[in-house]
Structure formats: C-alpha cells, structure tokens
Amino acid sequence: MTADGYKTFWRPARPLPTDDEAFETMIPRNVRLSEAPSYGLPIHLYDARCSGTQSYRELAKELIRRNEG
C-alpha cells in the first residue's frame, strides 16, 4: 500500500515522498496529454487550454516558488 492507503501493483524503488517533499499540484489524467507526443509536440503547443496543460503550468510555478525561498 502507498502512504495514502491505495494499493499499487509495483513497489517504489525508494520511499514515497513525505508531505513536505510532495507537490500540492495534481496532474489529472487527460487524453490530450497522451495525444501530444503522437503529434511530436509538447503539450503547451498541442493544446494550451486543456486541464493537463494548466496543471503542468501550475506545477512549474509551484517548483519555482519552492526554489526561490
């Protein structure tokens, strides 16, 4: 089981991140995210308005905020 109680079919190679190490931003499963590589484009060019793209943008902002302070 994972830290949040869900069963997985694989065992992580290292311990799961703690709350302090994990990101707040969640990336949803999204068909548009999986289609982009088939067209040879990054998701930001393939569909800039899909929820997955917006989530990756938020993740980038979160990463920048963590590294600034």
N, C-alpha and C positions, 0 to 999 in steps of 0.2 A: 504494500500500500504506500501511497505517497503521503506527504505531510498533511495534505488536506483530506485524507481518508479515501481517495479514489484508488481503485486497483489499476495496475498497469501490466502489460504483457512483457515489459522489459525492465531490467534493473539498471538504474542510472550508474554510470561509471564513477561518479563522485556524489557526495551528499547533496541533497536538494538545497537550494538557497534558503536562507532564513528570511524573515520578513524584512530585515534591514537590507538584505542583498537583492531581493526580488524587485522588479519594477512594478509600479502601480498600473501602468498601461497594459491593457489586454488586447491582443491581436485576434479578431474574430476569424473564424473560417469563412472563406469568401471565394466564390467561383472566379471572380475577376482576378484575384491574386494568383490563382493557379493557371489562368489563361495567359497571363502576361509573358512568361518565359517561352511559350509556344510561338509567340509573335516576335521574340527576340527583343523585347522592350522591358525596361524597368517599370514597375507598377505606377510610378509617378507620371510616366509618359503614356502608358497604356490607358489608364482610367484615373485621372487625378481626383475625381469626386467620389469614388467608391469608399465604403466604410473602412475597408482594409488599408487603403492609402492614407486616409485621415488618421487611422490608428498608428501607422508607422511614423507619420509626421509627429504625432503626439509623443511617441516613444523617443524619437530623436530629440525633441525639446526636453523631455524628462532627463535623458542622458546628459545633455548639455548643462541643465540646471544642477545635476549631481556633481558634475566635474568642475563647476565654477566655484562652489563653496564647500 
